[in-house]
Amino acid sequence: MPIISFLISLILVLPAGFGFYQSWFGLTTAQEINLAIALLAAYLWLSEAIPLYVTGFLILFLELIWLLPNWGGVAPKPIVFLSCYFSETILLFLGGFVISEAIAHYRLDETLARFVIKNTKGSSLYLLMGLGLSTGFLSCWMNNTATAAMMLGLVFPMMKNLNLDSHLRKSILFVIPFSANLGGIGTPVGTLPNVIGIGYMKEKGIDIGFLPWMAFGMPVFLISVLLLCGLLYWSFLRNNEEESGKLFAPVKDEVSKSGLKYNLSYLIIAITIIGWMTSDIHKISNGTVALIPIIAFFGLQLLDLKHFRSLSWDVLILMGGGIALGKAMEETGLAKQFIGLLSLGGQSSFSLFVIFSIMSLGLSCFLSNTSVANLMLPITMGLPMEVILPAALGATIGASLAMPFPVSTPPNALAFSYGGIKSIEMAKIGGIISLLALIVFLVVGGGILYLAGWVDFSH
């Protein structure tokens, strides 16, 4: 397998050494090298022949030793690509990682989850809504996979009285991963594609604040989760309400969580979230606000060096590689070449919004949403300035809406591993909710963007 991966990588890169890409697509030398790097990165991201973060480093390495020396004319400074690995976007997500670490360490997530479980007794529909909304809300701030793992771990012991083919059991195993997927779109830090998309748009001078993002992301998430709960209830539980009585084994009260450290954690998280939501008022960037939890949690020793080392540094390097690749495509003009080849240059704002949403969703059914975002977003950067925002948002959010198969997202695979649900069932429910969520995003999200004056769909 390593030999095959090496040969494929060589096949993707070698044409650039002989000028084949130039003659085939009419590219400059810099664009040809950029295309070779992009094809190599795309293959390595999709195949995971080497760890994703290593591909992030490889992109930078090739840009510095191959692309810049062969630029032709006035080449940009190396700092243009180096700065992508610790940009404000990276800082924003680092702050999100620290908050997620604190939530897990102080078990603040369990407080919410146990409250939901204990206060929805007697109604299958309310249980689904409680689990769906709480999972989605946590996923707005935490890693989707970690959220799904935590929620499934909490409810699984309570399902021992249910048969493997129980309708209620199936519904719970569907509502948690799907809600974790949908919750990620609610905030800028909810999922990796959001941060990648924000990073690309910032490079073009388009800055969507934390609260404006939530203004369209939260309604899409909430409506989609409620539709999911209604779909599951209609599909499995409307004639099996009595099953809910078997679910509720006694839930022990959680250990009392009091004390200065616990209360300080709540305070720091609240201050950070408020800071993000009000950035348009105080004019402090979201990346700068993200320094608050980093400094406070580690400076006050609420988290220690072990937690600092356990942060997802590999994800940050992956993000940096994606941003650096997009920056190269912008600087060399390769993104504009793609737009010309795909005949997207003359499309209206609304058409591009729909096209990139559907393309991202379709690809994300089979590929990781992070890979899809890294593949699609550089293309949107080559569009005319006035249509970049709708196209980039479509590519970003669309990548998070696909969930029909166990391989579509890690939360799906995790839920599937518990057993009792079939691939065809997941494809049916996941496919329907993917389409419903896409419609909600295009109609509700698009409508909010239009009313806010961020997007003009009239031309």
C-alpha positions in Angstrom: 0.0 0.0 0.0 2.8 2.6 0.8 4.4 1.8 -2.6 1.1 2.3 -4.4 0.5 5.6 -2.6 4.0 6.7 -3.5 3.5 5.8 -7.2 0.2 7.7 -7.3 1.8 10.7 -5.7 4.6 10.6 -8.3 2.1 10.4 -11.1 0.3 13.5 -9.9 3.5 15.5 -9.5 5.7 14.4 -12.4 3.6 16.1 -15.2 4.5 19.5 -13.6 8.2 18.7 -14.0 7.8 18.3 -17.7 5.4 21.2 -18.3 2.5 18.9 -19.3 -0.1 20.8 -17.1 1.0 24.0 -18.8 0.3 22.7 -22.3 -2.9 20.9 -21.3 -4.6 23.7 -19.3 -2.8 26.8 -20.5 -1.2 27.5 -17.1 1.8 29.5 -16.0 4.8 27.8 -14.4 3.6 28.8 -10.9 0.1 27.7 -11.6 1.3 24.4 -12.9 3.3 23.7 -9.7 0.4 24.9 -7.6 -1.9 22.5 -9.4 0.5 19.6 -8.8 0.7 20.5 -5.1 -3.1 20.7 -4.9 -3.6 17.4 -6.6 -1.1 15.7 -4.4 -2.7 17.3 -1.2 -6.2 16.2 -2.4 -5.0 12.6 -2.9 -3.3 12.5 0.4 -6.3 14.0 2.2 -8.7 11.6 0.6 -6.6 8.5 0.9 -5.0 9.3 4.3 -1.9 7.5 3.0 0.0 9.7 5.5 -1.5 11.5 8.5 -3.6 14.5 7.6 -1.4 16.9 9.6 1.7 15.6 7.8 0.0 16.6 4.5 -0.5 20.1 6.1 3.3 20.3 6.6 4.0 18.9 3.2 2.0 21.7 1.5 4.1 24.3 3.2 7.4 22.5 2.4 6.5 22.3 -1.3 5.4 25.9 -1.5 8.7 27.1 0.0 11.1 24.9 -1.9 9.3 24.4 -5.2 6.6 27.0 -5.8 8.4 30.2 -4.7 11.7 29.6 -6.4 9.9 29.0 -9.7 7.3 31.8 -9.4 8.5 34.0 -12.2 8.3 37.8 -11.7 7.9 39.2 -8.2 7.2 36.2 -5.8 5.4 36.8 -2.5 7.4 36.6 0.7 7.6 33.2 2.5 5.7 34.8 5.4 2.6 34.8 3.2 2.4 31.0 3.5 4.0 30.7 7.0 1.5 33.0 8.6 -1.4 30.7 7.5 -0.3 28.3 10.2 -0.9 30.7 13.1 -3.5 33.1 11.7 -6.4 34.6 13.6 -8.5 31.8 12.3 -6.2 29.2 13.9 -6.3 31.2 17.1 -10.1 31.2 17.1 -10.2 27.4 16.8 -7.5 26.9 19.4 -9.7 28.9 21.9 -12.6 26.5 21.0 -10.3 23.5 21.7 -9.5 24.8 25.1 -13.1 25.4 26.0 -13.9 21.9 24.7 -11.1 20.5 26.9 -12.5 22.4 30.0 -16.1 21.2 29.3 -14.9 17.6 29.2 -12.5 17.9 32.2 -15.1 19.5 34.5 -17.9 17.3 33.1 -20.0 20.3 32.3 -21.4 18.4 29.4 -22.8 15.7 31.7 -24.6 18.3 33.7 -26.7 19.2 30.7 -27.1 15.7 29.4 -28.3 14.2 32.7 -30.7 17.1 33.2 -32.2 16.4 29.8 -32.5 12.7 30.4 -34.2 13.1 33.8 -36.7 15.7 32.7 -38.0 14.0 29.6 -39.4 10.9 31.2 -42.7 9.5 29.8 -42.5 10.9 26.3 -40.5 9.4 23.5 -40.9 12.6 21.4 -39.7 14.8 24.2 -36.8 12.5 24.8 -35.7 12.7 21.2 -36.1 16.5 21.2 -34.2 16.8 24.5 -31.3 14.5 23.3 -31.3 16.1 19.9 -31.2 19.7 21.0 -28.7 19.1 23.9 -26.4 17.1 21.6 -26.6 19.8 18.9 -26.0 22.6 21.4 -22.9 20.9 22.9 -21.7 20.2 19.3 -21.8 24.0 18.7 -18.9 24.3 21.0 -17.3 20.8 21.2 -15.9 18.4 18.7 -18.8 16.6 17.0 -17.3 13.1 17.5 -16.5 13.8 21.2 -20.1 15.1 21.7 -21.6 12.0 20.1 -19.4 9.7 22.1 -20.2 11.4 25.4 -24.0 11.4 24.7 -24.1 7.8 23.5 -22.0 6.7 26.5 -24.6 8.4 28.8 -27.7 6.9 27.3 -26.3 3.4 26.4 -26.6 2.0 30.0 -30.2 3.1 30.1 -31.0 1.1 26.9 -30.2 -2.3 28.4 -34.0 -3.1 28.8 -34.5 -2.5 25.1 -34.2 -5.2 22.4 -31.5 -4.8 19.8 -34.2 -4.1 17.1 -36.2 -1.8 19.3 -37.6 1.3 17.5 -36.7 3.5 20.4 -33.2 2.2 20.5 -32.8 2.9 16.8 -34.2 6.4 17.2 -31.8 7.3 20.0 -28.8 5.9 17.9 -29.9 8.1 15.0 -30.8 11.3 16.8 -27.5 11.7 18.7 -25.0 11.4 15.8 -27.2 13.3 13.3 -27.8 16.1 15.8 -24.0 16.2 16.5 -23.5 16.7 12.8 -26.1 19.4 12.5 -25.0 21.3 15.7 -21.6 22.0 14.2 -23.1 24.6 11.8 -24.5 26.7 14.6 -21.3 28.6 15.5 -18.1 29.5 13.8 -16.2 27.1 16.1 -18.7 24.2 15.8 -16.9 22.2 13.2 -13.7 22.3 11.2 -15.2 23.3 7.8 -16.6 26.4 9.4 -13.2 27.6 10.5 -11.6 26.7 7.2 -14.3 28.6 5.4 -13.9 31.7 7.7 -10.2 31.6 7.1 -10.5 31.6 3.3 -13.1 34.4 3.4 -10.9 36.5 5.7 -8.1 36.3 3.2 -10.5 38.1 0.8 -11.4 40.7 3.4 -14.8 39.1 4.1 -15.3 39.0 7.9 -18.4 37.3 9.2 -18.7 38.0 13.0 -19.5 35.4 15.6 -23.1 36.7 16.2 -23.9 37.2 12.5 -22.8 33.6 11.8 -25.1 32.4 14.6 -27.9 34.5 13.2 -28.2 32.2 10.2 -26.4 29.1 11.6 -28.6 28.6 14.7 -32.0 28.7 13.0 -30.8 26.2 10.4 -29.5 23.9 13.1 -32.6 24.2 15.3 -35.1 23.7 12.5 -33.1 20.8 11.1 -32.9 19.0 14.5 -36.6 19.5 15.1 -37.3 18.1 11.7 -35.0 15.1 12.5 -36.9 14.4 15.7 -40.2 14.6 13.9 -39.0 12.3 11.2 -37.7 9.7 13.7 -40.9 9.9 15.7 -43.0 9.4 12.6 -40.8 6.6 11.2 -40.4 4.6 14.4 -42.3 5.7 17.5 -45.8 7.0 16.7 -47.2 3.5 17.3 -44.7 2.5 19.9 -45.0 5.1 22.6 -45.2 2.5 25.3 -41.6 1.5 24.7 -40.4 4.6 26.4 -41.2 3.2 29.8 -38.6 0.5 29.4 -35.8 3.0 28.8 -35.7 4.8 32.1 -33.6 2.9 34.6 -32.9 5.0 37.7 -30.4 7.7 36.9 -28.1 8.4 39.8 -27.7 12.0 40.7 -24.5 13.4 39.5 -21.7 14.1 42.0 -22.1 17.6 43.3 -19.9 19.9 41.3 -19.1 23.0 43.4 -16.1 24.9 44.3 -14.0 27.7 42.9 -12.5 25.9 39.9 -15.9 24.6 38.7 -17.5 28.0 39.0 -14.6 29.8 37.4 -14.8 27.4 34.4 -18.4 28.4 33.9 -17.5 32.1 34.2 -14.6 31.9 31.7 -16.6 30.0 29.1 -19.5 32.5 29.5 -17.2 35.5 29.2 -15.6 34.0 26.0 -18.9 33.2 24.4 -20.3 36.7 25.2 -17.1 38.2 23.8 -17.5 36.3 20.6 -21.1 37.2 20.2 -20.5 40.9 20.8 -17.4 41.4 18.8 -19.2 43.8 16.5 -19.8 46.1 19.5 -16.4 46.1 21.3 -14.4 45.7 18.0 -12.1 43.1 19.4 -11.5 40.3 16.9 -12.7 36.8 17.6 -9.2 35.5 17.4 -8.1 37.9 20.2 -11.2 37.0 22.3 -10.1 33.3 21.9 -7.0 34.1 23.9 -9.1 34.7 27.0 -9.9 30.9 27.7 -6.3 30.0 26.7 -4.7 32.4 29.2 -7.4 32.0 31.9 -7.6 28.2 32.0 -3.9 27.6 31.9 -2.8 30.7 33.8 -5.2 30.0 36.7 -4.2 26.3 36.5 -7.7 25.2 35.9 -6.1 23.0 33.2 -2.5 21.8 33.2 0.3 21.0 30.9 -1.2 17.5 30.2 -4.4 19.2 28.9 -2.3 21.7 26.8 -0.5 18.8 25.1 -3.7 16.9 24.5 -5.2 19.8 22.4 -5.8 18.9 18.7 -2.6 20.4 17.4 -2.7 18.1 14.4 -6.1 19.6 13.4 -4.6 23.1 13.5 -1.7 22.1 11.3 -4.2 20.5 8.9 -6.2 23.7 8.8 -3.0 25.7 8.3 -2.2 23.5 5.3 -5.6 24.0 3.8 -5.4 27.8 4.2 -1.9 27.9 2.8 -3.0 25.9 -0.3 -5.9 28.3 -0.8 -3.6 31.2 -0.5 -1.3 29.8 -3.1 -4.3 29.2 -5.5 -5.3 32.9 -5.0 -1.8 34.3 -5.4 -1.0 32.2 -8.6 -4.4 32.8 -10.1 -5.1 29.1 -10.3 -8.5 29.4 -8.6 -9.7 31.8 -11.4 -8.5 29.2 -13.9 -10.7 26.6 -12.3 -13.7 29.0 -12.4 -13.2 29.4 -16.1 -12.9 25.6 -16.7 -16.1 24.9 -14.8 -17.9 27.8 -16.5 -19.0 29.3 -13.1 -17.9 32.8 -13.7 -21.2 34.1 -15.1 -23.6 32.4 -12.6 -25.8 34.5 -10.2 -25.2 34.7 -6.5 -28.1 32.4 -5.7 -27.1 29.9 -8.4 -23.6 29.6 -6.9 -25.0 29.4 -3.4 -27.1 26.4 -4.5 -24.4 24.8 -6.7 -21.6 24.8 -4.1 -24.0 23.7 -1.4 -25.1 20.7 -3.4 -21.6 19.8 -4.6 -20.2 19.9 -1.1 -23.1 17.8 0.3 -22.7 15.3 -2.5 -19.0 14.9 -2.0 -19.3 14.8 1.8 -21.6 11.7 1.6 -18.4 9.7 0.9 -15.5 11.9 1.9 -14.6 13.7 5.1 -16.3 17.1 5.4 -12.8 18.6 6.2 -11.4 17.2 2.9 -14.4 18.5 1.0 -14.1 22.0 2.5 -10.4 22.0 1.6 -11.2 21.0 -2.0 -14.1 23.3 -2.7 -13.3 26.5 -0.9 -10.1 27.4 -2.9 -12.3 27.2 -6.1 -14.8 29.7 -4.6 -11.9 32.2 -4.0 -11.5 32.6 -7.8 -15.0 33.9 -8.2 -15.8 37.7 -8.6 -15.7 39.4 -5.2 -19.4 40.0 -5.0 -20.3 36.3 -5.2 -17.6 34.8 -3.0 -19.6 35.0 0.2 -22.6 33.0 -0.9 -20.5 30.4 -2.8 -18.1 30.0 0.1 -20.9 29.6 2.6 -22.5 27.0 0.4 -19.3 25.1 0.1 -18.7 25.4 3.9 -22.1 24.5 5.3 -23.0 22.0 2.6 -20.0 19.9 3.7 -21.5 19.5 7.1 -25.0 18.5 6.0 -24.2 15.1 4.5 -24.9 12.1 6.8 -26.6 9.2 4.9 -24.0 6.5 5.4 -21.9 5.1 8.4 -18.8 6.4 6.6 -20.2 9.9 6.0 -19.2 11.2 9.5 -17.3 9.9 12.6 -20.5 10.3 14.8 -22.4 8.1 12.3 -19.7 5.4 12.4 -19.7 5.6 16.2 -23.5 5.1 16.5 -23.4 2.3 13.9 -20.9 0.4 15.9 -23.4 0.1 18.8 -25.4 -2.4 16.6 -29.1 -2.7 16.0 -29.3 -0.3 13.0 -28.8 -1.3 9.4 -27.0 0.6 6.7 -30.1 0.9 4.6 -32.0 2.4 7.6 -29.2 5.0 8.2 -29.2 5.7 4.4 -32.9 6.3 4.5 -33.1 8.5 7.5 -29.8 10.1 6.9 -30.5 10.8 3.3 -33.9 12.4 4.1 -32.5 14.6 6.9 -29.6 15.6 4.7 -32.0 16.8 2.0 -34.3 18.5 4.5 -31.3 20.2 6.2 -30.1 21.4 2.7 -33.5 22.8 1.9 -33.7 24.6 5.3 -30.2 26.0 4.7 -31.0 27.2 1.2 -34.4 28.7 2.2 -34.0 29.8 5.8 -30.3 30.5 5.8 -30.4 32.1 2.4 -33.3 34.2 3.4 -31.6 35.4 6.5 -28.5 36.3 4.5 -30.6 38.2 2.0 -32.6 40.1 4.6 -29.3 41.0 6.4 -28.0 42.4 3.2 -25.0 40.1 3.1 -26.0 38.4 -0.1 -27.8 39.8 -3.1 -29.6 37.0 -4.9 -31.2 39.3 -7.4 -28.4 38.9 -10.0 
